Amino acid sequence: MRRRGRKDYYYRKAKREGFRSRAAYKLIEIAERFRLFKGKESVVDLGAAPGGWLQVARVLTRGKVVGVDIQEIEPIEGVEIVKGDIRREETLEKVREIVERVDVVMCDASPNLSGVWSYDHARSIELSEHALEFAKSMLREGGSFVCKVFQGDMFNTFVEKVRSHFTHVHIFTPKASRKESAEVYVIAKGFYHPKVLPGEEYDVRVDDVSERGEGVARLDDFVVFIKGAKKGERVRCRITKVRQRYAVAKLIPDKWECPRSQ
Ligand SMILES: C[S@@+](CC[C@H](N)C(=O)[O-])C[C@H]1O[C@@H](n2cnc3c(N)ncnc32)[C@H](O)[C@@H]1O
């Protein structure tokens, strides 16, 4: 029996043009549209088997190209291969033995699909979170991150985490993605180390008010906007959103404040 979509346009094109997977055309489109490579970047590709993305990366950059997968990847000239699970620290250690810092981290890893939407989504997010942690530990300042994610209710939270480490974040569906697929690609450029992180709490002095009426506090040169905080107050706040030059925070009410006497 012929498997659904097995011999579609991109499948045949990949066979004809010598690519190991139809997925190669997704990276070609992403790389062109988002100018991912200028020619010297070093790249790590997580979830890389059978190696279509590695073949594309090998052509687009003269830098180091490293592919990681739990499955065997047939050798590709000029590409280093690491066999292992991207969720395991020992796998990432092996990558770090080959290359210390990279310019691009890509992840096209997919869990084995069960057909149960919420389960597949959760496992895809788990892989994406590991890829993001890896990118944070390996990327050079200004580097790029490309990651496949299956859409679902945890998608926005994941994208917000990406936004707190990259100046430009795009959500993109390449033409070669199958129509019925829930996959999208998060393309993030301009990696930076944020001054604060979502969830962190700070005691700050509100020393200004923004045009939108939020309290403005400063952590060194870094600006934090706090809704509901008034100029002159000392408040405790929790960071909810982080960007390169500023963060947004929520006021934490003082639990121990005595009720006012009548
Ligand atoms: C869609 S394929 C990648 C295709 C690849 N981009 C290409 O162009 O050939 C997804 C890959 O993710 C890998 N994968 C899934 N979970 C993984 C994990 N935890 N660690 C490493 N690889 C994983 C699978 O083995 C599979 O080879």
Ligand as a Chemical Component Dictionary entry (heavy atoms), coordinates in Angstrom:
data_LIG
# 
_chem_comp.id                   LIG 
_chem_comp.type                 NON-POLYMER 
_chem_comp.pdbx_formal_charge   0 
_chem_comp.three_letter_code    LIG 
# 
loop_
_chem_comp_atom.comp_id 
_chem_comp_atom.atom_id 
_chem_comp_atom.alt_atom_id 
_chem_comp_atom.type_symbol 
_chem_comp_atom.charge 
_chem_comp_atom.model_Cartn_x 
_chem_comp_atom.model_Cartn_y 
_chem_comp_atom.model_Cartn_z 
_chem_comp_atom.pdbx_ordinal 
LIG C1  C1  C 0  11.912 15.208 10.663 1  
LIG S1  S1  S 1  13.369 14.371 11.120 2  
LIG C2  C2  C 0  14.620 15.550 10.749 3  
LIG C3  C3  C 0  14.847 15.691 9.295  4  
LIG C4  C4  C 0  16.112 16.466 8.973  5  
LIG N1  N1  N 0  15.952 17.876 9.253  6  
LIG C5  C5  C 0  16.484 16.316 7.543  7  
LIG O1  O1  O 0  16.439 17.296 6.792  8  
LIG O2  O2  O -1 16.861 15.211 7.144  9  
LIG C6  C6  C 0  13.284 14.417 12.865 10 
LIG C7  C7  C 0  14.439 13.735 13.561 11 
LIG O3  O3  O 0  14.386 14.038 14.951 12 
LIG C8  C8  C 0  15.046 12.989 15.618 13 
LIG N2  N2  N 0  14.796 13.030 17.053 14 
LIG C9  C9  C 0  13.608 12.929 17.697 15 
LIG N3  N3  N 0  13.777 12.981 19.017 16 
LIG C10 C10 C 0  15.116 13.127 19.227 17 
LIG C11 C11 C 0  15.915 13.255 20.393 18 
LIG N4  N4  N 0  15.361 13.239 21.624 19 
LIG N5  N5  N 0  17.256 13.383 20.253 20 
LIG C12 C12 C 0  17.822 13.376 19.010 21 
LIG N6  N6  N 0  17.100 13.279 17.871 22 
LIG C13 C13 C 0  15.767 13.154 17.968 23 
LIG C14 C14 C 0  14.485 11.751 14.935 24 
LIG O4  O4  O 0  15.318 10.630 15.153 25 
LIG C15 C15 C 0  14.424 12.220 13.467 26 
LIG O5  O5  O 0  15.554 11.769 12.781 27 
# 
loop_
_chem_comp_bond.comp_id 
_chem_comp_bond.atom_id_1 
_chem_comp_bond.atom_id_2 
_chem_comp_bond.value_order 
_chem_comp_bond.pdbx_ordinal 
LIG C1  S1  SING 1  
LIG S1  C2  SING 2  
LIG S1  C6  SING 3  
LIG C2  C3  SING 4  
LIG C3  C4  SING 5  
LIG C4  N1  SING 6  
LIG C4  C5  SING 7  
LIG C5  O1  DOUB 8  
LIG C5  O2  SING 9  
LIG C6  C7  SING 10 
LIG C7  O3  SING 11 
LIG C7  C15 SING 12 
LIG O3  C8  SING 13 
LIG C8  N2  SING 14 
LIG C8  C14 SING 15 
LIG N2  C9  SING 16 
LIG N2  C13 SING 17 
LIG C9  N3  DOUB 18 
LIG N3  C10 SING 19 
LIG C10 C11 SING 20 
LIG C10 C13 DOUB 21 
LIG C11 N4  SING 22 
LIG C11 N5  DOUB 23 
LIG N5  C12 SING 24 
LIG C12 N6  DOUB 25 
LIG N6  C13 SING 26 
LIG C14 O4  SING 27 
LIG C14 C15 SING 28 
LIG C15 O5  SING 29 
# 
